[in-house]
Amino acid sequence: MRLPRSLVFAAVGAIGIGVQLLALAWLTRGLGLHYLIATALAVEAAVLHNFFWHERWTWRDRPSTDRAGRLARLLKFHLANGLFSVAGNLVFMTLLVRGLHLEVMVANPLAIGATAVFNFLASDRWVFARRSALGARAAGPVRRVVLAAMLLVTIEPRARAAELRPETLAAWTRYVRATEARIIREERAPYRLLADRRAALLLARLREGEVIVEKMGTRDLDGLDIDVPGGLIHHWRGTVFLRGLSLDDLIAATRAPEQTARQQPDVLEVRVLERHGDTFRLYLKVERRSVITVTYNTEYLVQGTRRSVRTATSRSVATKIGEIEDAGTPAERERPPGNDRGFLWRLNAYWRYEQVDGGVIAELESTSLSRTVPLGLATLVRPIIDREARKSITATLLAFRSRFSSF
């Protein structure tokens, strides 16, 4: 049975990706070429590889009649697919490496994926089109390729810097108010996790050492999503069990943030700037590592509240987030907050603690604001953002448990 043409195309493309990545690694790491020059050469190697197999496999039912026809196809393949791949990959690589500061070997598969659909359409409807359809179908794919390439070119300059606009901040404020209204309602009611019908199962998973993480979302009073122009809100909640710990001991420990904050994997420096009972201002120098590394000077207003004999809460709001440029070098400097690369503009954290038999349940709900994903990259980049956000909150809770629990 013949496979669908799109699957065959994808298979050839997958092998071509391997060819391109191997060539890119050899050219950058072996020969030391600049990543943009190496990218262009690696793409050309993949283009020649793909054309050979598309002729003999993907579109074998549309054979070229002679050597001149095959040469014409090769030229069209370079024009419709090859040149678009080179231009698209160069633009996307510039955007991802220079703009989002991804590693070259991480950015390249994303760039490849972003151009794959256009490559298939151009190949099927123009390069390998049936002879009777060549004239009618030639113009459309070429126009689409050119327009897409022009669109990509307009994306890159916006990736270099971002500015927190008033409308973005206003949307964030609406989102936080709605979120905190729901949190206040929950704090007045029995503990959410234990009141859940699945409480026994969830608590058993926590007692076994699992960290339960879920993606959250807040809507307005009408039940509609809150649009955030120019920004993205990342909202997650995670829960962990602190075995062998009493709530009194935990509260006492959290009153000494100089000790507890240092246990977090991303904290480089911590200072208490001001303290009034269970309310204090805190300075943290943090380094966030994922596919990129970013360092910040941050300040927080932290407010702790004892709700009952068995429950307590804490609210932490970042009052300053300053991205550090050239961190750890003599040229280190802080960019103006809200006028930086836009990886982190706002950050709120809400903790809830509940005493149960054998320990304490600790729940962290985190909301943060960043720049929006550039047009055309959302499908590729958003899953990476979500994966890193899940890893980050999980790492925070694991470090918290390691500090206090007898696990």
C-alpha positions as CSV (number, residue, x, y, z in Angstrom):
1,M,0.0,0.0,0.0
2,R,1.4,3.4,-1.0
3,L,1.8,5.8,1.9
4,P,0.2,9.3,1.7
5,R,2.5,11.6,-0.2
6,S,2.7,14.0,2.8
7,L,4.0,11.2,5.0
8,V,6.6,10.2,2.4
9,F,7.6,13.9,2.2
10,A,7.9,14.0,6.0
11,A,10.1,10.9,6.0
12,V,12.4,12.3,3.4
13,G,12.4,15.6,5.3
14,A,13.2,13.8,8.6
15,I,16.3,12.2,7.0
16,G,17.1,15.6,5.6
17,I,17.0,17.1,9.0
18,G,19.6,14.6,10.1
19,V,21.8,15.5,7.1
20,Q,21.4,19.2,7.9
21,L,22.1,18.9,11.7
22,L,25.2,16.7,11.0
23,A,26.4,19.2,8.5
24,L,25.7,22.1,10.8
25,A,27.5,20.5,13.7
26,W,30.5,19.6,11.5
27,L,30.7,23.1,10.0
28,T,30.3,25.0,13.3
29,R,32.1,22.8,15.8
30,G,34.5,21.1,13.4
31,L,35.4,23.9,11.0
32,G,34.5,26.8,13.3
33,L,32.3,28.6,10.7
34,H,29.9,31.4,11.8
35,Y,26.5,29.8,12.5
36,L,24.7,31.7,9.7
37,I,27.2,30.7,7.0
38,A,27.2,27.1,8.4
39,T,23.4,27.2,8.4
40,A,23.2,28.2,4.7
41,L,25.6,25.4,3.7
42,A,23.9,22.8,5.8
43,V,20.5,23.7,4.3
44,E,21.9,23.4,0.8
45,A,23.2,19.9,1.6
46,A,19.8,18.9,2.9
47,V,18.1,20.4,-0.2
48,L,20.1,18.3,-2.6
49,H,19.5,15.2,-0.5
50,N,15.8,15.8,-0.4
51,F,15.5,16.6,-4.1
52,F,17.2,13.3,-5.0
53,W,14.7,11.2,-2.9
54,H,11.6,13.2,-3.8
55,E,12.4,12.4,-7.4
56,R,12.8,8.7,-6.7
57,W,10.2,8.2,-4.0
58,T,7.8,11.0,-3.0
59,W,6.8,12.0,-6.6
60,R,7.9,9.0,-8.5
61,D,4.5,8.9,-10.2
62,R,5.4,12.2,-11.8
63,P,8.8,11.4,-13.5
64,S,10.7,14.0,-15.4
65,T,11.1,13.1,-19.1
66,D,14.8,13.9,-19.7
67,R,17.9,15.4,-18.2
68,A,16.8,18.9,-19.1
69,G,13.5,18.4,-17.3
70,R,15.3,17.1,-14.2
71,L,17.6,20.1,-14.3
72,A,14.6,22.4,-14.6
73,R,13.0,20.7,-11.6
74,L,16.2,21.1,-9.6
75,L,16.3,24.8,-10.3
76,K,12.6,25.2,-9.4
77,F,13.2,23.1,-6.2
78,H,16.0,25.6,-5.3
79,L,13.8,28.5,-6.1
80,A,10.6,27.4,-4.4
81,N,12.0,25.2,-1.6
82,G,15.7,25.7,-1.5
83,L,15.8,29.5,-1.5
84,F,12.8,29.6,0.8
85,S,14.5,27.1,3.2
86,V,17.7,29.1,3.1
87,A,16.0,32.4,3.7
88,G,13.5,31.1,6.1
89,N,16.1,29.2,8.1
90,L,18.5,32.2,8.2
91,V,15.7,34.5,9.4
92,F,14.4,32.0,11.9
93,M,17.9,31.2,13.1
94,T,18.7,34.9,13.6
95,L,15.4,35.4,15.4
96,L,15.9,32.4,17.7
97,V,19.6,32.7,18.3
98,R,20.0,36.5,18.4
99,G,16.5,37.4,19.5
100,L,15.5,34.6,21.9
101,H,19.1,33.5,22.6
102,L,18.5,29.8,22.0
103,E,21.4,27.4,21.5
104,V,22.2,26.9,17.8
105,M,21.4,23.2,17.9
106,V,18.1,23.8,19.7
107,A,17.0,26.6,17.3
108,N,17.8,24.8,14.1
109,P,15.0,22.1,14.4
110,L,12.5,24.8,15.2
111,A,13.6,26.7,12.1
112,I,13.2,23.6,10.0
113,G,9.7,22.9,11.2
114,A,8.6,26.4,10.5
115,T,9.4,26.1,6.8
116,A,8.2,22.5,6.2
117,V,4.6,23.2,5.3
118,F,5.5,25.8,2.7
119,N,8.1,23.4,1.2
120,F,5.6,20.7,0.7
121,L,3.0,23.0,-1.0
122,A,5.6,24.5,-3.3
123,S,7.0,21.0,-4.2
124,D,3.6,19.4,-4.8
125,R,2.0,22.3,-6.7
126,W,4.9,23.6,-8.7
127,V,8.2,21.7,-8.7
128,F,6.7,18.2,-9.2
129,A,3.3,19.2,-10.5
130,R,1.8,17.3,-13.5
131,R,2.8,19.0,-16.7
132,S,-0.8,20.0,-17.5
133,A,-1.1,21.9,-14.3
134,L,2.2,23.7,-14.3
135,G,1.0,26.9,-15.8
136,A,-2.1,27.2,-13.6
137,R,-0.4,26.3,-10.4
138,A,3.0,28.0,-10.7
139,A,2.1,31.5,-9.6
140,G,0.2,30.7,-6.3
141,P,3.0,28.8,-4.5
142,V,5.6,31.3,-5.6
143,R,3.6,34.2,-4.2
144,R,3.0,32.4,-1.0
145,V,6.7,31.6,-0.6
146,V,7.7,35.2,-1.3
147,L,5.0,36.6,1.0
148,A,6.0,34.2,3.8
149,A,9.7,35.1,3.4
150,M,8.8,38.8,3.6
151,L,6.8,38.2,6.7
152,L,9.7,36.4,8.4
153,V,12.0,39.3,7.6
154,T,9.6,41.6,9.4
155,I,9.7,39.4,12.5
156,E,13.3,39.5,13.5
157,P,13.9,43.1,14.5
158,R,11.1,42.9,17.1
159,A,12.8,40.0,18.8
160,R,15.8,42.0,19.9
161,A,14.1,44.1,22.5
162,A,10.6,44.4,24.0
163,E,8.8,47.1,26.0
164,L,6.2,46.6,28.6
165,R,3.3,48.6,27.2
166,P,0.5,50.2,29.3
167,E,-2.2,48.0,27.7
168,T,-0.1,44.9,28.5
169,L,0.2,45.9,32.1
170,A,-3.5,46.8,32.4
171,A,-4.4,43.3,31.1
172,W,-2.0,41.7,33.6
173,T,-3.6,43.8,36.4
174,R,-7.1,42.5,35.4
175,Y,-5.8,39.0,35.4
176,V,-4.2,39.2,38.8
177,R,-7.3,40.8,40.4
178,A,-9.5,38.0,39.0
179,T,-7.0,35.4,40.1
180,E,-6.6,36.8,43.6
181,A,-10.4,37.1,44.0
182,R,-10.7,33.3,43.4
183,I,-7.8,32.6,45.7
184,I,-9.4,34.6,48.5
185,R,-12.6,32.6,48.1
186,E,-10.7,29.4,48.3
187,E,-8.8,30.4,51.4
188,R,-12.2,31.0,53.2
189,A,-13.4,27.5,52.3
190,P,-12.0,24.0,53.2
191,Y,-8.7,23.2,51.6
192,R,-9.2,22.7,47.9
193,L,-7.2,19.5,47.5
194,L,-8.7,17.7,50.5
195,A,-12.2,18.9,49.6
196,D,-11.9,17.4,46.1
197,R,-13.6,14.1,45.4
198,R,-10.3,12.7,44.3
199,A,-8.7,13.8,47.6
200,A,-7.7,10.3,48.8
201,L,-6.0,9.4,45.5
202,L,-4.2,12.8,45.2
203,L,-3.0,12.7,48.8
204,A,-1.7,9.1,48.3
205,R,0.2,10.3,45.3
206,L,1.7,13.2,47.3
207,R,2.6,10.9,50.2
208,E,4.5,8.7,47.7
209,G,6.7,11.6,46.7
210,E,5.0,12.8,43.5
211,V,4.9,16.5,42.7
212,I,1.5,17.3,41.2
213,V,1.6,20.2,38.7
214,E,-1.2,21.6,36.6
215,K,-1.6,24.5,34.2
216,M,-4.0,27.1,35.3
217,G,-6.1,29.9,33.7
218,T,-8.2,32.8,34.8
219,R,-11.2,34.3,33.0
220,D,-13.1,37.5,33.6
221,L,-16.5,37.9,35.3
222,D,-18.2,37.0,32.1
223,G,-16.3,33.8,31.7
224,L,-14.2,35.1,28.8
225,D,-10.5,34.8,28.3
226,I,-8.5,37.9,29.3
227,D,-6.6,39.1,26.2
228,V,-3.1,40.3,26.9
229,P,-1.9,42.4,24.0
230,G,1.9,42.2,23.6
231,G,2.3,39.7,26.4
232,L,1.8,36.1,27.7
233,I,0.6,35.1,31.1
234,H,2.0,31.8,32.5
235,H,-0.1,30.4,35.3
236,W,0.7,27.2,37.0
237,R,0.0,25.4,40.3
238,G,2.0,22.7,42.0
239,T,1.6,20.7,45.2
240,V,4.0,18.7,47.3
241,F,3.9,16.8,50.6
242,L,6.4,17.7,53.4
243,R,6.7,14.5,55.4
244,G,7.4,14.7,59.1
245,L,7.0,18.4,59.3
246,S,4.7,20.4,61.5
247,L,3.0,23.6,60.3
248,D,4.5,25.6,63.3
249,D,8.0,24.5,62.3
250,L,7.4,25.4,58.6
251,I,6.1,28.9,59.5
252,A,9.1,29.5,61.8
253,A,11.5,28.5,59.0
254,T,9.8,30.7,56.4
255,R,10.3,33.7,58.7
256,A,14.0,33.3,58.0
257,P,14.1,33.8,54.1
258,E,17.8,34.3,54.2
259,Q,18.1,30.6,54.8
260,T,15.1,29.2,52.9
261,A,15.6,31.2,49.7
262,R,19.2,30.0,49.4
263,Q,17.9,26.5,49.0
264,Q,16.2,27.3,45.7
265,P,18.3,26.2,42.7
266,D,18.1,29.5,40.9
267,V,18.9,31.9,43.8
268,L,22.4,33.4,43.7
269,E,22.0,36.0,46.4
270,V,19.4,36.9,49.0
271,R,18.9,39.9,51.4
272,V,16.1,41.0,53.6
273,L,15.6,44.7,52.9
274,E,12.9,45.5,55.4
275,R,10.8,43.5,58.0
276,H,7.6,44.2,59.9
277,G,6.3,41.1,61.6
278,D,5.3,38.5,59.0
279,T,5.6,41.1,56.2
280,F,9.0,41.8,54.6
281,R,10.8,43.1,51.5
282,L,13.2,40.7,50.0
283,Y,16.0,41.1,47.4
284,L,16.9,38.1,45.3
285,K,19.5,37.7,42.5
286,V,18.2,34.8,40.5
287,E,19.5,32.9,37.4
288,R,17.0,31.1,35.3
289,R,18.4,28.3,33.2
290,S,16.5,26.5,30.5
291,V,17.2,26.7,26.8
292,I,18.6,30.1,27.6
293,T,20.2,31.6,30.8
294,V,18.9,34.9,32.1
295,T,19.9,36.7,35.4
296,Y,17.8,39.2,37.3
297,N,17.9,41.6,40.2
298,T,14.5,41.2,41.9
299,E,12.7,42.6,44.9
300,Y,9.6,41.1,46.5
301,L,6.9,42.1,49.0
302,V,6.1,39.0,51.0
303,Q,3.1,38.7,53.4
304,G,2.5,35.6,55.5
305,T,-0.8,34.9,57.2
306,R,-1.8,32.2,59.8
307,R,-5.3,31.3,58.8
308,S,-6.1,28.7,61.5
309,V,-4.4,26.0,63.6
310,R,-4.0,23.8,60.5
311,T,-3.6,26.3,57.7
312,A,-1.4,29.2,56.6
313,T,-0.8,31.2,53.4
314,S,1.8,33.5,51.9
315,R,1.7,36.0,49.1
316,S,4.8,37.2,47.2
317,V,4.7,39.9,44.6
318,A,7.7,41.0,42.6
319,T,8.0,44.8,42.9
320,K,11.1,45.0,40.7
321,I,12.5,42.7,38.0
322,G,15.7,44.0,36.4
323,E,17.3,41.8,33.7
324,I,21.1,41.8,34.0
325,E,23.1,42.1,30.9
326,D,26.6,40.4,30.7
327,A,26.0,38.9,34.2
328,G,29.2,37.8,36.0
329,T,31.5,40.0,33.9
330,P,33.1,43.4,34.5
331,A,30.5,44.8,32.0
332,E,27.5,43.6,34.1
333,R,24.7,46.1,34.1
334,E,21.0,46.1,34.7
335,R,18.6,46.9,31.9
336,P,15.7,49.2,32.7
337,P,12.8,47.1,34.1
338,G,10.1,46.7,31.4
339,N,12.5,47.7,28.6
340,D,14.5,44.5,28.1
341,R,14.2,41.2,26.3
342,G,10.8,40.6,27.9
343,F,11.4,37.1,29.3
344,L,10.0,38.1,32.7
345,W,8.1,41.3,33.5
346,R,5.9,40.4,36.4
347,L,5.8,37.5,38.9
348,N,3.4,36.7,41.7
349,A,3.5,33.6,43.9
350,Y,0.8,32.3,46.3
351,W,1.6,29.6,48.8
352,R,-0.9,27.6,50.9
353,Y,0.0,25.2,53.7
354,E,-2.2,22.6,55.3
355,Q,-1.3,20.4,58.3
356,V,-2.4,16.8,57.7
357,D,-1.5,13.5,59.4
358,G,2.2,12.9,59.0
359,G,3.2,16.3,57.5
360,V,2.2,19.4,55.6
361,I,0.8,19.8,52.2
362,A,2.4,22.8,50.4
363,E,0.8,24.3,47.4
364,L,2.4,27.0,45.1
365,E,0.4,28.9,42.6
366,S,2.5,31.1,40.3
367,T,1.6,33.7,37.7
368,S,4.1,35.5,35.6
369,L,4.1,37.9,32.6
370,S,6.4,37.9,29.6
371,R,6.5,39.3,26.1
372,T,4.4,37.6,23.5
373,V,5.8,35.0,21.1
374,P,6.6,36.5,17.7
375,L,4.1,35.9,14.9
376,G,4.6,32.6,13.2
377,L,6.5,31.0,16.1
378,A,3.7,30.3,18.6
379,T,3.1,26.7,17.5
380,L,6.7,25.9,17.8
381,V,7.8,28.0,20.8
382,R,4.8,27.8,23.2
383,P,5.2,24.0,23.9
384,I,8.8,24.8,24.9
385,I,7.7,27.6,27.2
386,D,5.1,25.4,28.9
387,R,7.6,22.6,29.3
388,E,10.2,24.9,30.9
389,A,7.5,26.5,33.1
390,R,6.4,23.0,34.4
391,K,10.1,22.1,35.0
392,S,10.7,25.3,36.9
393,I,7.8,25.0,39.3
394,T,8.6,21.3,39.8
395,A,12.2,22.1,40.6
396,T,11.1,24.8,43.1
397,L,8.8,22.5,44.9
398,L,11.4,19.7,45.0
399,A,14.0,22.1,46.4
400,F,11.4,23.3,49.0
401,R,10.7,19.7,50.0
402,S,14.4,18.9,50.2
403,R,14.9,21.8,52.6
404,F,12.0,20.9,55.0
405,S,10.9,17.3,54.5
406,S,12.2,14.0,55.7
407,F,11.7,12.4,52.3
